[in-house]
Amino acid sequence: MLSNIGVPGLIIILVIALVIFGPSKLPEIGKSFGSSLKEFKNATKDIMSDDESDKKDKNDKSSN
């Protein structure tokens, strides 16, 4: 879905966001979006590492 947007679409979205939120709120919104994305990536990484450790524990127990 998002792969079909392209550069002109992103520019239009940014202009609309600038009109709606104004130039003073845009950096604040970008910062909060970036921190949310970072937190989501960290949580996803933790879940993946937990799954890998669970699989490793199961393999260790089954080989004994």
Order of alpha helices (4+ residues) and beta strands (2+ residues): alpha-alpha
